[in-house]
Amino acid sequence: MSPTYDKVALIGLGLIASSMAWAMKRAGNVGEIRGYARSEETRQTAREIGLCDVVCESAAEAAEGADLVVLCVPVGAMGLVAEEIAPVLKPGATVSDVGSVKKAVIEAVGPFVPKGVHFVPAHPLAGTEQSGPRSGFAELFDNRWSLLVPVEGSDEAAVERLEAFWRELGALTERMDADHHDLVLAVTSHTPHLIAYTMVGVADDLRRVTDSEVVKYSAAGFRDFTRIAASDPVMWRDVFLTNKEATLEILGRFTEELFALQRAIRLGDGAHLQDYFTRTRAIRRGIVEAGQDTDAPDFGRGPKR
Amino acid sequence: MSPTYDKVALIGLGLIASSMAWAMKRAGNVGEIRGYARSEETRQTAREIGLCDVVCESAAEAAEGADLVVLCVPVGAMGLVAEEIAPVLKPGATVSDVGSVKKAVIEAVGPFVPKGVHFVPAHPLAGTEQSGPRSGFAELFDNRWSLLVPVEGSDEAAVERLEAFWRELGALTERMDADHHDLVLAVTSHTPHLIAYTMVGVADDLRRVTDSEVVKYSAAGFRDFTRIAASDPVMWRDVFLTNKEATLEILGRFTEELFALQRAIRLGDGAHLQDYFTRTRAIRRGIVEAGQDTDAPDFGRGPKR
């Protein structure tokens, strides 16, 4: 089969980009993979592990002549990178990204995209708590959603080509507008991350419970929070700074509900608590049925009888 | 080897009790396992799957003549069960439990324990989001902590025997006093559960994001919350009602910190966010190093390259 894109440039070589590189190799759907990372150490690692066909010394060098350029840097850095590569973009090329926030990326990158170049923002909903060029693996996107967020005037053929590309990497695709994307992600990802970070910080601060106790006894629920709270700090800083409105809205609702449950605990209102906890069970069932998680107990940590 | 306990009675046949039953069979460390559950359906299931040597029709029937009686019912039901079995307890027997809260259990059960019977409360820190007699598996306690909380005047030999029993089931053991236990668990388990329940409830309530969207896009962080929030509603209702003080204290600290982060988002204070997120990473490393979780990305959901 002929490649979906002849030359693909990955700008930023962290967890998502390195997984894309391995997934492209597995799919055999691109001609050449070019990569660039700001840190010399990351570029060196990428060369060592054979992550890309060519590791370049600048974003512009990687992007030049590419048919698809994917910005895989923290959301706050996207605008700068777009400005840098704009002059070398090939007419007819597609610029995309993998940022967790879409409105801010569109505002930051959009103005730099030259006429004749397609801009198709995207967001693969996949990740782990690990980061860096060694953390990627080809299966990361398998059966996960990649959301495409076409902008005003996006070329339909360019969008469809990018959808095909993501499906070849194992993902499912869906289109969404930027505002809705940012709200959905505030619910399913951004606010949960902030809450997990907070809870881990509280545990770390509490003088009467030692860190070693927190670590030892984490299996009781806390360790799932620590995994989330081990995610890349710069990436997440940028997510909250750039999806401020939606995150603050969901946080407001969260504290409202938390206060209602706190009040039920204080008043000893067992019926309220039990009703609430019963309702939340159904959502879990939905997620397992939708194939978005395993029903093996404890994520398969404990074998089934 | 001679059995650690000749006859063991499990009162309540949910996830923990059924895992104990399989773990005892694996260890071969008890003579006979007797079980009782309040629901006829659960007793029937237990018989079908061969969970116990004898499934009894009342708690007293199961406890009579047992060398170890383990209360595996929700914390709020412990006192009633203790009252029921008190008259039939064998002199020299040990009564223990697996409740997630210790002060309230000691207050509820202690007064019913006859002179000459040892009362050694315990709490195995292990579980999954599943419940009921079919959810147990022998490996649940392997390399997990079981906390023993001896009460005033506990017999040292009885405590040591129960420690040996738990180690034979695969667990590590540690002793702790009840107040400290309840505080540690409020941090590592109870508050994280309440927060997860709340976040899942918020997602379910939000009209502009559909449940199906929440389910579809859950892989971005939310699904770890849904697993926690799928835990047994009655058990968790009782935990919050009986560990009220410590939970409310930790919740207070949590909302304080959350408001500080919320303010940093509102003010665009990226340095504050990045510092906070960097600090929480270290705790995760400690947990993986302590063998309390796997460092396989995404709990082993995604294979490592």
Chai-1 contact restraints between the chains, C-beta under 6 A:
chainA,res_idxA,chainB,res_idxB,connection_type,confidence,min_distance_angstrom,max_distance_angstrom,comment,restraint_id
A,L125,B,Y217,contact,1.0,0.0,6.0,A-B,restraint_1
A,L125,B,A219,contact,1.0,0.0,6.0,A-B,restraint_2
A,L125,B,A220,contact,1.0,0.0,6.0,A-B,restraint_3
A,T128,B,P297,contact,1.0,0.0,6.0,A-B,restraint_4
A,T128,B,D298,contact,1.0,0.0,6.0,A-B,restraint_5
A,Q130,B,P297,contact,1.0,0.0,6.0,A-B,restraint_6
A,F137,B,G302,contact,1.0,0.0,6.0,A-B,restraint_7
A,F137,B,R305,contact,1.0,0.0,6.0,A-B,restraint_8
A,E139,B,G302,contact,1.0,0.0,6.0,A-B,restraint_9
A,E139,B,P303,contact,1.0,0.0,6.0,A-B,restraint_10
A,L140,B,G302,contact,1.0,0.0,6.0,A-B,restraint_11
A,R144,B,A219,contact,1.0,0.0,6.0,A-B,restraint_12
A,W145,B,Y217,contact,1.0,0.0,6.0,A-B,restraint_13
A,V184,B,V209,contact,1.0,0.0,6.0,A-B,restraint_14
A,V184,B,E213,contact,1.0,0.0,6.0,A-B,restraint_15
A,V184,B,Y217,contact,1.0,0.0,6.0,A-B,restraint_16
A,V187,B,A203,contact,1.0,0.0,6.0,A-B,restraint_17
A,V187,B,V209,contact,1.0,0.0,6.0,A-B,restraint_18
A,T188,B,Y217,contact,1.0,0.0,6.0,A-B,restraint_19
A,T188,B,S218,contact,1.0,0.0,6.0,A-B,restraint_20
A,T188,B,A220,contact,1.0,0.0,6.0,A-B,restraint_21
A,T188,B,F222,contact,1.0,0.0,6.0,A-B,restraint_22
A,S189,B,A220,contact,1.0,0.0,6.0,A-B,restraint_23
A,S189,B,G221,contact,1.0,0.0,6.0,A-B,restraint_24
A,P192,B,M199,contact,1.0,0.0,6.0,A-B,restraint_25
A,P192,B,G221,contact,1.0,0.0,6.0,A-B,restraint_26
A,P192,B,F222,contact,1.0,0.0,6.0,A-B,restraint_27
A,P192,B,F225,contact,1.0,0.0,6.0,A-B,restraint_28
A,H193,B,G221,contact,1.0,0.0,6.0,A-B,restraint_29
A,I195,B,I195,contact,1.0,0.0,6.0,A-B,restraint_30
A,Y197,B,F277,contact,1.0,0.0,6.0,A-B,restraint_31
A,Y197,B,T280,contact,1.0,0.0,6.0,A-B,restraint_32
A,T198,B,E257,contact,1.0,0.0,6.0,A-B,restraint_33
A,T198,B,L258,contact,1.0,0.0,6.0,A-B,restraint_34
A,T198,B,L261,contact,1.0,0.0,6.0,A-B,restraint_35
A,M199,B,P192,contact,1.0,0.0,6.0,A-B,restraint_36
A,V200,B,T280,contact,1.0,0.0,6.0,A-B,restraint_37
A,V200,B,I283,contact,1.0,0.0,6.0,A-B,restraint_38
A,G201,B,E257,contact,1.0,0.0,6.0,A-B,restraint_39
A,G201,B,Y276,contact,1.0,0.0,6.0,A-B,restraint_40
A,G201,B,T280,contact,1.0,0.0,6.0,A-B,restraint_41
A,V202,B,R253,contact,1.0,0.0,6.0,A-B,restraint_42
A,V202,B,F254,contact,1.0,0.0,6.0,A-B,restraint_43
A,V202,B,E257,contact,1.0,0.0,6.0,A-B,restraint_44
A,A203,B,V187,contact,1.0,0.0,6.0,A-B,restraint_45
A,D204,B,I283,contact,1.0,0.0,6.0,A-B,restraint_46
A,V209,B,V184,contact,1.0,0.0,6.0,A-B,restraint_47
A,V209,B,V187,contact,1.0,0.0,6.0,A-B,restraint_48
A,E213,B,V184,contact,1.0,0.0,6.0,A-B,restraint_49
A,V214,B,T188,contact,1.0,0.0,6.0,A-B,restraint_50
A,V215,B,G286,contact,1.0,0.0,6.0,A-B,restraint_51
A,V215,B,I287,contact,1.0,0.0,6.0,A-B,restraint_52
A,V215,B,A290,contact,1.0,0.0,6.0,A-B,restraint_53
A,Y217,B,L125,contact,1.0,0.0,6.0,A-B,restraint_54
A,Y217,B,W145,contact,1.0,0.0,6.0,A-B,restraint_55
A,Y217,B,V184,contact,1.0,0.0,6.0,A-B,restraint_56
A,Y217,B,T188,contact,1.0,0.0,6.0,A-B,restraint_57
A,S218,B,T188,contact,1.0,0.0,6.0,A-B,restraint_58
A,S218,B,I287,contact,1.0,0.0,6.0,A-B,restraint_59
A,S218,B,Q292,contact,1.0,0.0,6.0,A-B,restraint_60
A,A219,B,L125,contact,1.0,0.0,6.0,A-B,restraint_61
A,A219,B,R144,contact,1.0,0.0,6.0,A-B,restraint_62
A,A219,B,Q292,contact,1.0,0.0,6.0,A-B,restraint_63
A,A220,B,L125,contact,1.0,0.0,6.0,A-B,restraint_64
A,A220,B,T188,contact,1.0,0.0,6.0,A-B,restraint_65
A,A220,B,S189,contact,1.0,0.0,6.0,A-B,restraint_66
A,G221,B,S189,contact,1.0,0.0,6.0,A-B,restraint_67
A,G221,B,P192,contact,1.0,0.0,6.0,A-B,restraint_68
A,G221,B,H193,contact,1.0,0.0,6.0,A-B,restraint_69
A,G221,B,I228,contact,1.0,0.0,6.0,A-B,restraint_70
A,F222,B,T188,contact,1.0,0.0,6.0,A-B,restraint_71
A,F222,B,P192,contact,1.0,0.0,6.0,A-B,restraint_72
A,R223,B,I287,contact,1.0,0.0,6.0,A-B,restraint_73
A,R223,B,D293,contact,1.0,0.0,6.0,A-B,restraint_74
A,D224,B,D224,contact,1.0,0.0,6.0,A-B,restraint_75
A,F225,B,P192,contact,1.0,0.0,6.0,A-B,restraint_76
A,T226,B,I283,contact,1.0,0.0,6.0,A-B,restraint_77
A,T226,B,R284,contact,1.0,0.0,6.0,A-B,restraint_78
A,T226,B,I287,contact,1.0,0.0,6.0,A-B,restraint_79
A,I228,B,G221,contact,1.0,0.0,6.0,A-B,restraint_80
A,A229,B,T280,contact,1.0,0.0,6.0,A-B,restraint_81
A,A230,B,R281,contact,1.0,0.0,6.0,A-B,restraint_82
A,A230,B,R284,contact,1.0,0.0,6.0,A-B,restraint_83
A,P233,B,Q274,contact,1.0,0.0,6.0,A-B,restraint_84
A,P233,B,F277,contact,1.0,0.0,6.0,A-B,restraint_85
A,P233,B,T278,contact,1.0,0.0,6.0,A-B,restraint_86
A,W236,B,F277,contact,1.0,0.0,6.0,A-B,restraint_87
A,R237,B,G270,contact,1.0,0.0,6.0,A-B,restraint_88
A,R237,B,L273,contact,1.0,0.0,6.0,A-B,restraint_89
A,R237,B,Q274,contact,1.0,0.0,6.0,A-B,restraint_90
A,F240,B,I265,contact,1.0,0.0,6.0,A-B,restraint_91
A,F240,B,L273,contact,1.0,0.0,6.0,A-B,restraint_92
A,L241,B,G268,contact,1.0,0.0,6.0,A-B,restraint_93
A,L241,B,G270,contact,1.0,0.0,6.0,A-B,restraint_94
A,K244,B,I265,contact,1.0,0.0,6.0,A-B,restraint_95
A,L251,B,Q262,contact,1.0,0.0,6.0,A-B,restraint_96
A,R253,B,V202,contact,1.0,0.0,6.0,A-B,restraint_97
A,F254,B,V202,contact,1.0,0.0,6.0,A-B,restraint_98
A,E257,B,T198,contact,1.0,0.0,6.0,A-B,restraint_99
A,E257,B,G201,contact,1.0,0.0,6.0,A-B,restraint_100
A,E257,B,V202,contact,1.0,0.0,6.0,A-B,restraint_101
A,L258,B,T198,contact,1.0,0.0,6.0,A-B,restraint_102
A,L261,B,T198,contact,1.0,0.0,6.0,A-B,restraint_103
A,Q262,B,L251,contact,1.0,0.0,6.0,A-B,restraint_104
A,I265,B,F240,contact,1.0,0.0,6.0,A-B,restraint_105
A,I265,B,K244,contact,1.0,0.0,6.0,A-B,restraint_106
A,G268,B,L241,contact,1.0,0.0,6.0,A-B,restraint_107
A,G270,B,R237,contact,1.0,0.0,6.0,A-B,restraint_108
A,G270,B,L241,contact,1.0,0.0,6.0,A-B,restraint_109
A,L273,B,R237,contact,1.0,0.0,6.0,A-B,restraint_110
A,L273,B,F240,contact,1.0,0.0,6.0,A-B,restraint_111
A,Q274,B,P233,contact,1.0,0.0,6.0,A-B,restraint_112
A,Q274,B,R237,contact,1.0,0.0,6.0,A-B,restraint_113
A,Y276,B,G201,contact,1.0,0.0,6.0,A-B,restraint_114
A,F277,B,Y197,contact,1.0,0.0,6.0,A-B,restraint_115
A,F277,B,P233,contact,1.0,0.0,6.0,A-B,restraint_116
A,F277,B,W236,contact,1.0,0.0,6.0,A-B,restraint_117
A,T278,B,P233,contact,1.0,0.0,6.0,A-B,restraint_118
A,T280,B,Y197,contact,1.0,0.0,6.0,A-B,restraint_119
A,T280,B,V200,contact,1.0,0.0,6.0,A-B,restraint_120
A,T280,B,G201,contact,1.0,0.0,6.0,A-B,restraint_121
A,T280,B,A229,contact,1.0,0.0,6.0,A-B,restraint_122
A,R281,B,A230,contact,1.0,0.0,6.0,A-B,restraint_123
A,I283,B,V200,contact,1.0,0.0,6.0,A-B,restraint_124
A,I283,B,D204,contact,1.0,0.0,6.0,A-B,restraint_125
A,I283,B,T226,contact,1.0,0.0,6.0,A-B,restraint_126
A,R284,B,T226,contact,1.0,0.0,6.0,A-B,restraint_127
A,R284,B,A230,contact,1.0,0.0,6.0,A-B,restraint_128
A,G286,B,V215,contact,1.0,0.0,6.0,A-B,restraint_129
A,I287,B,V215,contact,1.0,0.0,6.0,A-B,restraint_130
A,I287,B,S218,contact,1.0,0.0,6.0,A-B,restraint_131
A,I287,B,R223,contact,1.0,0.0,6.0,A-B,restraint_132
A,I287,B,T226,contact,1.0,0.0,6.0,A-B,restraint_133
A,A290,B,V215,contact,1.0,0.0,6.0,A-B,restraint_134
A,Q292,B,S218,contact,1.0,0.0,6.0,A-B,restraint_135
A,Q292,B,A219,contact,1.0,0.0,6.0,A-B,restraint_136
A,D293,B,R223,contact,1.0,0.0,6.0,A-B,restraint_137
A,P297,B,T128,contact,1.0,0.0,6.0,A-B,restraint_138
A,P297,B,Q130,contact,1.0,0.0,6.0,A-B,restraint_139
A,D298,B,T128,contact,1.0,0.0,6.0,A-B,restraint_140
A,F299,B,F299,contact,1.0,0.0,6.0,A-B,restraint_141
A,G300,B,G300,contact,1.0,0.0,6.0,A-B,restraint_142
A,G302,B,F137,contact,1.0,0.0,6.0,A-B,restraint_143
A,G302,B,E139,contact,1.0,0.0,6.0,A-B,restraint_144
A,G302,B,L140,contact,1.0,0.0,6.0,A-B,restraint_145
A,P303,B,E139,contact,1.0,0.0,6.0,A-B,restraint_146
A,R305,B,F137,contact,1.0,0.0,6.0,A-B,restraint_147
